[in-house]
Amino acid sequence: MISIGVIPSRLNATRFPSKPLAMIAGKPMIQRVWEQAKKSKKLNEVIVATDSEAIAEVIEKVGGKVVLTDPNLPSGTDRVAAVMKNVNADVFINIQGDEPAIDPDTIDSVVQCLADHPNVSIATPAVPFYSKEYLEKSTAVKVVTNNEGNALYFSRAPIPYPRNQPENNLPWGLLHIGLYGYRRHALEWFCKQSLSTLELREGLEQLRFLEYGWIIKVVLTNTISIGVDTPGDVETVVELLKSRNWI
């Protein structure tokens, strides 16, 4: 099974302009993400998909591969699909360009899940969380699964609703990590569909798959990855990287 990691990276973001070029402990964030992805043992190649010459220059300077994509593409998933058109591979791993703390082992667990389950078309990781603060954070996406480990729903709202506090040191829920593994046919299907109702309501593109009846396998991990959404998140990520001795 040939697996390609693709890091979609758009230069302009509303809340954090030029976010991919923000410095994280002396290196541009997009470089940090690329370096983490390159540590994966199961990816055959890592490609950055971007609409920006500036981002491309950063990656090319460190010897990385870049594909320039149409700046009008509506999502990171569409950028991954644009790369897919010219790459011969079975599986494409969408690695978010604003997660410099992504664990290479998490990437590998998603690849392994797809290798172990040939009937699974989409896989994504999640981590149990024990801090109630994540329940109320809209930037912290939660996921609920069934007994087979398949996603029932993703939301920015508290799910499951905490009517009763968990007992016996159980987690409050599962925190979704924004990384996806797709087989080629799933990615092709996604890009042909219009935005779904739930996707528009929550601002979560993975809901398009669920709304149309696709199965998303959730891979459990123990390593939290913090995304950079605002300038204030930079220091939090730096401290996390230091705690793991990654910088």
N, C-alpha and C positions, 0 to 999 in steps of 0.2 A: 504494500500500500504506500503510495507516494503522498506525502503530506507537506503542504506549503503553508508557511506562516505569512500572513499579510497584515501589515500595520497601516491602516488608513489614517491619514493625517491631513487635516484641513487647516490652513493658516489662520483664517479669521474666525473667531468665536465671539459671540455677543458679550458674555460675561468676562472673558479673558482674551483680549486681542493678542495675536501672535503667540498663543499659548505653547505650541510645540517647540518654540525657540526659547522659552523661559529657562533660565539657568537653574539646574538642580545640582547643587554641590559642584559647581564648576563645569558642568556639561549641559548642553541643550537637552530638554526633556525628551525629545524624539530620539536622540542618541542613547539616552538611558534605557528607553523602552526597547530599542533595537538591540542593545547589548544584552538585556535580559532574555530576549527572544532567541538570540544566538546561542545562549547557554543550553537551550533545549537539546535533548538527546534524540528526540524522535521527529524533528522537523528536517526535511531534506533541504529546505532553503527558506530564507526569510527575505521578504520584499516589502519595501515601503511604497505605498500608493498615495500620491499627494498631488495637489493642484499647484504647489508652490516650488519655484526654482530655489528659493532660500532653504527650504526643508531638504530638497534634493541635494543641494550642495553640502549640507551638514553630513548626510548619510554617505554620499560618495567620497567625502574626505576620509572617512574611516573604513572605506572599502566595501560599503554596503551596496545592495542593488535597489534601484528606484524605478518605478513606473509612473510617469506623469499622466494624470487622469483629468477628465473634463471637470472644470470648476463648478459646473452646474449640476453635477450629480447630487441627488437629494440626501444620501446617507453614506456612512462608512461601509455598510454592506454592499451598496452599489459600487463603491470603489474596489472592494474585494472582487466583485463579479467582473469588473472591467479588467482586472489582472487575470482572472480565470480564463478569459477568452483566448489568451495567447500562451497559456501554460498547461502542459499535459500533467495532470495530477488527479488523484482520487479524492483527496480531502483538502479543504482550505480552512485554516484557522484564523479567524478574525481577532487580532490582538489590538486592543484599544490603544491609540496613540497618546493617551493622557494617563497611562497607568505605569509609571516608572518603577513601581514596587511589585510588578507582577512576578510571581514565582515561576521559574522555568519548570519546576515539578508539576505545577498546576497545568501548564500548557501540555506537558507530556501525558498527564492523566486524561485529558480530553482526547488526545490522539489515541491513546490506548483504549479508551472506551469505544471509539468508533471501530478500532481494529477488532476488539472483542465481540462487538455486537453489529454484525454486518447488516442487520435489518434496521438499525438506528440511522436516521439521516441527519439529525441535529443533536449536538451535545453541548452543554455549558456547565461551568462549575459554580458551586455555592459553598459557603462556609457557615457553620452554626455560630450564632452570636449570643453572648451572655450579658451584654450591656444594653439596658433598656433604651438608651439614647438613640440607637439606630432605628427604633420603631417609628419615631416621629420625624426623622430626617427624610425630606423628600428626595435628596440626592442619594440616599441609601436604598437601593432597590431590593425588595424582599421577594422571595419565591416560596410557594407552597407546593409540595409534591404528594403523589399518591404512594401507596405501599410498594410500588415497583420502581420508585425513584424517578417517575416522569412528572414533569411540571404540570400543575393544575392551573396556576395563575402567577403572574408577576405584577407587582404594584409598588408605587412609591408610598402608599398608605400602609398602616400597620396591618400585616397579615401573617398568621391568623390574628384576629382581634384579641387583645390581651384581657379578656373578661376576668380570667383567673391567672394569678401569677404561676409560672411553671414550678413544679415541685421536684425535689430530689436532684437539684443542680442541673435540670434540663435547660436547654437554650430557649431564648425567647422566640427564635425563629431561624430562618436561613437567609443569609445575606448573599445576594447574587453578585458574582464577579463578572464584569462585562467582557467576557471572552467567549467566542462561539466556534464550534467546529461544524462545518457543513460538508456534506457530500455534494458533488457537482450538481446533481439534479435538483436538490433543495434550493441551492443558491440561484440556479436558473429560474426556478418557479417564483421565488421571492421577488425578483426584479421585474417580473411580468405583471405583478398584481398592483392594484391601487392600494393606497393606505387604508387600513381597516378602521372600523369604528373605535374599538378599544385602543388600538395603537395611537390614534389621534387624541383620545381622551387622556391616556396616561403619558404619552410621549415616549413609548417603549416599543421599538420596532419588532421585538420578538413576539409580541402579542398578535401580530399578523399571522404568524404560523399557527398559534393556538386557536385563533378565531376560525381558521379554515380547517381545523381538525388534525394538524400535524402533531406528532409526538416529539417532545424535546426531553432528552435524557439529561438528568441533573447529576453531575459528578461531585461528590462531597470531598472537600479538602479541609485542611486545618489552618491554612495560611490566608490571612486577610490581605487584600490588595486595595490600597486607597487611591482613588482617582483624583486628579487635579482638576477641579471645576472653577476655582477662583484663585487669585493671587495668594489669598490667605491659606490655601491648602499646601503651598510649597514647603513651608517650614515643617508641617506635620509629616509630609512624605520624607523629607530629609531626616527627621528624627527616626522614622520607621526604618529607613535604609541603614542608618547608623546602628540601630538596635540589632540588625541582622548581619552586621559586618560586611555589608555590600558596598560601602564607601569608606 
